[in-house]
Amino acid sequence: MSNEILRILQSSLTLAIITEYHAMMQAIIAKISTGVMMDKIEWLTSREVATQLRVHPGTLANWRHQGIGPRYTKLSTAPNSAVRYRSDHVESYLREQERRAAA
């Protein structure tokens, strides 16, 4: 095969790969934007959530005891079991806390 024919074949193959990749990425973006793709849940520690909310970790512990604050999960039934927060639950909690200015 001549170098010119080889170059054309490589260019065609590269274009086909790029086109297929683009179509695949468009499908993924469509799934994400419609909420269909929720494969991975990000779990946050109390310290990470406290930092995000700009409160002391003890405040989060108090909120859990009072039944307020973001939803959480205990990793076992033990009294001092580790606690984790889903990032989407923390975001929902923040949205729920939004207030309108008094008119």
NORPE-V66939 format. One record per run of one state. SS is the DSSP state (H for helix, E for strand, - for the rest). FROM is the first residue (numbers start at 1). TO is the last residue. Records with the same first field share a line. If there is no record, write none. Layout:
# NORPE-V66939
SS=FROM-TO, FROM-TO
This chain:
# NORPE-V66939
-=1-2, 34-42, 54-56, 67-72, 75-82, 97-103
H=3-33, 46-53, 57-66, 87-96
E=43-45, 73-74, 83-86
